[in-house]
Amino acid sequence: MTQTYDNVFDAIEKDPAMAQNLFIRSKLMIRLKKYIETNGLTQKSAAELMGVTQPRISDLVRGKIDRFTIDMLVNMLVRAGIKVDVNLKNAA
């Protein structure tokens, strides 16, 4: 029997809360990386815009998910002028 998952984090993380946290952080990080690429920002200019250091942007673009909290990512998005919205629904 093959088990299916909603996302990769459900497959690699036994704790459902941690899997959801990783999933949310990954979505936020992907959006920030896309913003940087779309706007042709250097890591230095992105860092200045988002209120972090250049090494933090480097961590972001390299996908170092363990180095970011949801709070930090939301702050970076807002500083970049990106509105963050939350949708909640009951688990199936």
C-alpha positions as CSV (number, residue, x, y, z in Angstrom):
1,M,0.0,0.0,0.0
2,T,1.3,3.4,-0.9
3,Q,0.8,6.3,1.4
4,T,0.0,9.7,0.0
5,Y,0.7,13.1,1.6
6,D,-0.6,16.6,1.1
7,N,3.0,18.0,0.8
8,V,6.5,16.8,1.2
9,F,6.7,18.1,4.8
10,D,3.9,15.8,5.9
11,A,6.1,12.9,4.6
12,I,9.3,13.9,6.3
13,E,8.0,15.3,9.6
14,K,6.1,13.1,12.1
15,D,4.7,16.1,14.1
16,P,1.8,17.6,12.1
17,A,2.3,21.0,13.7
18,M,5.9,21.1,12.6
19,A,5.1,19.9,9.2
20,Q,2.5,22.7,8.8
21,N,5.1,25.2,10.1
22,L,7.7,24.1,7.6
23,F,5.1,24.2,4.8
24,I,4.1,27.8,5.6
25,R,7.7,28.9,5.9
26,S,8.6,27.4,2.6
27,K,5.7,29.2,0.9
28,L,6.8,32.5,2.4
29,M,10.4,31.9,1.4
30,I,9.5,31.0,-2.1
31,R,7.5,34.3,-2.4
32,L,10.4,36.3,-1.1
33,K,12.9,34.7,-3.5
34,K,10.5,35.3,-6.4
35,Y,10.2,38.9,-5.4
36,I,14.0,39.3,-5.3
37,E,14.4,37.7,-8.7
38,T,11.5,39.5,-10.4
39,N,12.7,42.9,-9.2
40,G,16.4,42.1,-10.1
41,L,17.5,42.9,-6.6
42,T,21.0,42.2,-5.4
43,Q,21.3,40.4,-2.0
44,K,22.6,43.7,-0.5
45,S,19.7,45.8,-1.8
46,A,17.1,43.1,-0.8
47,A,18.6,43.0,2.7
48,E,18.4,46.8,3.0
49,L,14.8,46.8,1.8
50,M,13.7,44.0,4.1
51,G,15.6,45.1,7.2
52,V,18.0,42.1,7.4
53,T,21.6,41.4,6.7
54,Q,22.9,40.2,3.3
55,P,23.9,36.8,4.8
56,R,20.2,36.4,5.8
57,I,19.2,37.0,2.2
58,S,21.8,34.5,1.1
59,D,20.3,31.9,3.5
60,L,16.9,32.7,2.0
61,V,17.8,32.2,-1.6
62,R,19.7,29.0,-0.7
63,G,16.6,27.6,1.0
64,K,17.9,27.4,4.6
65,I,14.5,27.0,6.0
66,D,15.7,26.2,9.5
67,R,17.1,29.7,9.9
68,F,13.8,31.5,9.5
69,T,10.7,31.9,11.6
70,I,7.3,32.7,10.3
71,D,7.4,36.0,12.1
72,M,10.7,37.0,10.4
73,L,9.4,36.0,7.0
74,V,6.2,38.0,7.4
75,N,8.2,41.0,8.5
76,M,10.4,40.7,5.4
77,L,7.4,40.4,3.1
78,V,5.7,43.4,4.6
79,R,8.9,45.5,4.3
80,A,9.0,44.5,0.7
81,G,5.5,45.8,0.2
82,I,3.9,42.4,-0.1
83,K,0.6,42.0,1.8
84,V,0.3,38.8,3.8
85,D,-3.1,37.1,4.1
86,V,-4.0,34.1,6.1
87,N,-6.7,31.5,5.2
88,L,-7.7,28.9,7.8
89,K,-9.9,25.8,7.3
90,N,-10.8,22.8,9.3
91,A,-8.7,19.7,8.8
92,A,-10.3,17.1,6.6
